[in-house]
Amino acid sequence: MMATVQDMVRGFIERLSPESVCDDCIAERLKLSATSGANKQTRELAGMGGFERTQNVCALCGAPRKVIRYKRP
């Protein structure tokens, strides 16, 4: 079975836990066609089962941005 974009984004964020990552870095690292694709996925994940979207510094690019992270239970 092929992974969906949301599965790939979720897995990437979970692997980086507890670090925060921005949509641009997610899109670049997963080779998504548009940053808006990552943005859509992170907005859907925000608030679900340990995912937290805040304004912070991205662990990958170091820029202060809207980021998402997974807090392991």
Buried (B, 14 or more C-beta within 10 A) or exposed (E): EEEEBBEBBBEBBEEBBEBBBBBBBBBBBBEBEEBEBBBBBBEEBEEEEBBBBEEBBBBBEEEEBBBBBBEEE
